[in-house]
């Protein structure tokens, strides 16, 4: 597995790219969250309805290194707010944080971070989508938006790349729920505002796979790519990813990156031209599965 495990192991030529991605991670939650300052750490607190955010290293911090005591202060505030006790960061950019969060009692999960840099061209899928399936970017008023918002939620309920159990009936129920609780409307507002771009593979009015990219200036993250479990193993995740990358590049984005759930999923994205770059880390209380981040933000992708 190609993974950089320390800041010292990172090729110095890649440092500007890593810094660019770090600025992106700090900027993207700010459209829907306020920031609380904890010295070497920043806590993003959701404003209004929607999925809660996380804590991460404070951008540009030059003071003392983060300690377990800093992490415990943030955890106490997250509990007070009723927010998930979650930290997210890039290992190679902030290598000392892992020891601090583990000393504070949290468990760290690793996810491959892959990038398509300014000097790289994407690799187009070798085959067209299956007959009857169209892959397109959806507008805010698209009639298939609800199922496109819902399908990654079902995908992450059955992680991995193998064919699963959830199918059209479960998708219809999930889409109805997400429409009634305001989630679909919130995503539509983000699409209309240009903060989120959503692409989907659609067949007979149902999204079988969907994902998003969330541009901030010349950088974007592909996030929440998920395929309906019963529709896996058909190349839909790769096709949706290619559509998102094409949209990003056509609209002036030069750096596209993503985090994958595991190495099996990362191999899919390498077929689209992404290359392993670093390691995304998620820390949370022990004896839990990794907390899923909203597909509109940074959820590791499944195909």
C-alpha positions in Angstrom: 0.0 0.0 0.0 1.4 3.4 -1.0 1.0 5.7 2.0 3.1 8.4 3.5 3.3 7.9 7.2 5.2 10.9 8.4 5.8 14.5 7.5 9.5 13.7 7.0 8.6 11.1 4.4 6.6 13.5 2.3 8.4 14.6 -0.9 9.2 18.3 -0.3 7.9 19.0 -3.9 4.5 18.0 -2.7 4.3 20.4 0.2 2.6 23.2 -1.7 -0.1 20.8 -2.8 -0.6 19.6 0.7 -0.8 23.2 2.0 -3.4 24.0 -0.7 -5.5 21.1 0.4 -5.2 22.1 4.0 -6.5 25.6 3.2 -9.4 23.9 1.4 -10.2 21.8 4.5 -10.3 24.9 6.6 -12.4 26.9 4.2 -15.1 24.4 3.1 -17.1 24.1 6.4 -17.2 27.8 6.9 -20.2 28.3 4.5 -22.4 26.4 7.1 -20.5 26.5 10.4 -19.0 28.9 12.9 -15.4 28.3 14.2 -14.5 28.1 17.8 -10.9 28.7 18.7 -9.0 26.2 20.9 -5.5 27.3 20.2 -3.9 24.6 18.1 -7.4 23.2 17.2 -10.5 24.6 15.5 -14.0 23.3 16.2 -16.5 23.8 13.4 -20.0 24.1 14.8 -22.9 23.7 12.4 -25.1 26.8 12.1 -28.8 25.8 11.6 -30.0 22.4 10.4 -27.8 19.9 8.8 -25.0 17.4 9.6 -22.6 18.3 12.4 -19.0 19.1 11.7 -15.8 18.2 13.5 -12.6 19.6 15.0 -9.3 19.8 13.1 -5.9 21.5 13.4 -6.1 25.3 13.4 -4.9 26.7 10.0 -1.6 28.6 10.4 -1.1 27.8 14.1 2.5 28.7 15.1 2.2 28.3 18.9 2.8 25.3 21.1 2.1 21.8 19.7 -1.2 20.2 20.4 -1.5 18.2 23.6 -4.0 15.7 25.0 -5.3 18.5 27.2 -6.2 20.5 24.2 -8.0 17.5 22.7 -9.9 17.0 26.0 -11.0 20.6 26.0 -12.5 20.2 22.6 -14.2 16.9 23.5 -15.8 18.6 26.5 -17.2 21.3 24.2 -18.4 18.8 21.7 -20.3 16.9 24.4 -21.7 20.2 25.6 -23.0 21.0 22.1 -24.3 17.5 21.5 -22.0 17.2 18.5 -20.0 14.1 17.5 -16.7 13.8 19.3 -14.8 13.7 16.0 -11.4 15.1 14.7 -10.3 15.0 11.1 -6.9 15.9 9.7 -4.2 14.9 7.2 -1.4 12.8 8.9 1.4 14.3 6.9 0.4 17.9 7.6 -0.1 17.5 11.4 1.9 14.4 12.4 1.8 15.2 16.2 -2.0 15.3 16.5 -2.3 11.5 16.4 -0.4 11.0 19.6 -2.4 13.7 21.4 -5.8 12.3 20.4 -4.8 8.7 21.2 -3.6 9.9 24.6 -7.0 11.5 25.1 -8.6 8.1 24.5 -9.7 8.3 20.9 -9.4 5.7 18.2 -7.9 6.8 14.8 -9.1 5.4 11.5 -6.9 5.8 8.3 -8.2 6.5 4.8 -6.1 6.8 1.7 -6.0 10.4 0.3 -5.7 10.6 -3.4 -5.2 13.6 -5.7 -5.5 14.6 -9.3 -3.1 17.5 -9.4 -2.8 20.5 -11.8 -0.3 18.7 -14.0 -2.4 15.5 -14.2 -5.0 14.5 -16.7 -8.0 12.3 -15.7 -8.3 8.9 -17.1 -11.7 8.3 -18.8 -13.7 5.1 -18.1 -12.8 2.4 -20.5 -16.4 1.4 -21.1 -19.6 3.4 -21.4 -22.3 3.2 -18.6 -24.7 0.2 -18.9 -27.5 0.4 -21.4 -30.3 2.7 -20.1 -28.1 4.5 -17.6 -27.3 8.2 -18.1 -24.6 10.0 -16.1 -25.1 13.7 -15.6 -24.7 16.7 -13.3 -28.0 17.5 -11.7 -29.5 21.0 -11.3 -31.2 22.1 -8.1 -34.6 21.5 -9.5 -33.9 18.1 -11.1 -36.7 15.6 -10.4 -34.1 12.9 -9.6 -32.4 15.0 -6.9 -34.0 13.2 -4.0 -32.9 9.8 -5.0 -29.4 11.1 -5.8 -29.1 12.6 -2.3 -30.4 9.4 -0.8 -28.3 6.8 -2.6 -24.9 7.5 -0.9 -26.6 7.1 2.5 -27.6 3.6 1.6 -24.2 2.9 0.2 -22.4 3.9 3.4 -24.9 1.7 5.3 -23.4 -1.3 3.5 -19.7 -0.2 3.0 -17.4 -1.9 0.5 -17.5 -2.7 -3.1 -19.4 -6.0 -3.1 -23.1 -6.3 -4.2 -25.3 -5.7 -1.2 -29.0 -5.9 -0.1 -30.4 -2.4 -0.2 -32.2 -1.7 -3.5 -34.9 0.4 -5.1 -37.5 0.0 -2.3 -35.1 1.1 0.4 -33.9 3.9 -1.9 -37.5 5.2 -2.3 -38.0 5.2 1.4 -34.7 7.0 2.1 -35.4 9.6 -0.5 -38.8 10.3 1.0 -37.3 10.6 4.4 -34.5 13.0 3.3 -37.0 15.1 1.4 -39.3 15.4 4.4 -36.5 16.3 6.9 -35.2 19.1 4.7 -31.9 17.5 3.6 -32.8 17.5 -0.1 -33.8 21.1 0.1 -30.5 22.0 1.8 -28.5 20.2 -0.9 -30.6 22.0 -3.6 -29.7 25.3 -2.0 -26.0 24.5 -2.1 -26.3 23.4 -5.7 -28.0 26.7 -6.6 -25.4 28.7 -4.8 -22.5 26.9 -6.5 -21.1 25.4 -3.3 -21.9 21.8 -4.3 -22.0 20.0 -7.6 -23.9 16.7 -7.7 -23.6 14.1 -10.4 -25.6 10.9 -10.7 -26.0 7.7 -12.7 -29.7 7.5 -13.4 -31.9 4.8 -14.8 -35.6 5.0 -15.3 -35.9 8.0 -13.0 -33.8 6.5 -10.2 -30.3 7.4 -9.2 -28.2 4.2 -8.9 -25.1 6.1 -7.9 -24.3 9.6 -7.0 -21.5 11.8 -5.6 -20.5 15.4 -5.2 -17.7 17.8 -5.5 -17.5 21.0 -3.4 -15.4 23.7 -5.1 -13.5 26.4 -3.2 -11.6 28.5 -5.7 -9.1 26.3 -7.6 -9.5 23.2 -5.4 -12.3 20.7 -4.9 -13.0 17.5 -3.1 -15.0 14.6 -4.6 -17.0 13.3 -1.7 -19.8 10.9 -0.9 -19.6 8.8 -4.1 -21.8 5.8 -3.3 -23.7 3.2 -5.4 -26.9 1.5 -4.5 -25.7 -1.8 -3.0 -27.8 -3.9 -5.4 -26.4 -2.0 -8.4 -22.7 -2.3 -7.6 -20.0 -3.9 -9.8 -21.2 -2.1 -12.9 -18.7 0.7 -13.1 -21.1 3.4 -11.9 -18.9 4.8 -9.2 -16.1 5.4 -11.7 -18.4 6.9 -14.2 -19.9 9.4 -11.6 -16.4 10.3 -10.4 -15.3 10.9 -14.0 -18.3 13.2 -14.5 -17.5 15.2 -11.4 -13.8 15.6 -12.4 -14.8 16.7 -15.9 -17.2 19.3 -14.4 -14.5 20.6 -12.0 -11.9 20.9 -14.7 -14.3 22.6 -17.1 -15.0 25.2 -14.5 -11.5 26.1 -13.7 -10.7 23.8 -10.8 -7.1 22.6 -11.1 -6.7 20.3 -8.0 -9.2 17.5 -7.3 -8.8 15.2 -4.4 -10.7 12.6 -2.4 -10.4 10.2 0.5 -11.3 6.6 0.0 -12.8 4.2 2.5 -10.0 1.7 2.1 -7.5 0.4 -0.4 -10.0 -1.6 -2.3 -12.0 1.6 -3.0 -8.8 3.6 -3.7 -7.9 1.2 -6.5 -11.1 2.3 -8.3 -10.0 5.9 -8.1 -6.6 5.1 -9.4 -8.3 3.9 -12.5 -9.7 7.4 -12.9 -6.1 8.9 -12.8 -5.9 9.8 -9.1 -2.7 9.0 -7.3 -2.1 8.2 -3.6 -0.8 11.3 -1.9 -1.3 11.2 1.9 -3.4 9.7 4.6 -6.7 11.2 5.9 -7.3 10.5 9.6 -10.5 10.4 11.6 -10.4 10.1 15.4 -13.4 9.4 17.6 -14.2 7.5 20.8 -13.0 3.9 21.0 -15.3 1.0 20.2 -17.2 2.8 17.5 -17.2 2.6 13.7 -15.9 5.7 11.8 -18.4 8.5 12.0 -19.9 9.1 8.5 -19.6 12.7 7.5 -22.4 14.2 5.4 -22.0 13.2 1.8 -22.0 17.0 1.1 -18.7 17.3 2.8 -16.0 14.7 3.3 -17.3 11.2 3.5 -15.0 8.5 2.2 -16.3 7.2 -1.0 -17.6 3.7 -1.9 -18.3 2.4 -5.4 
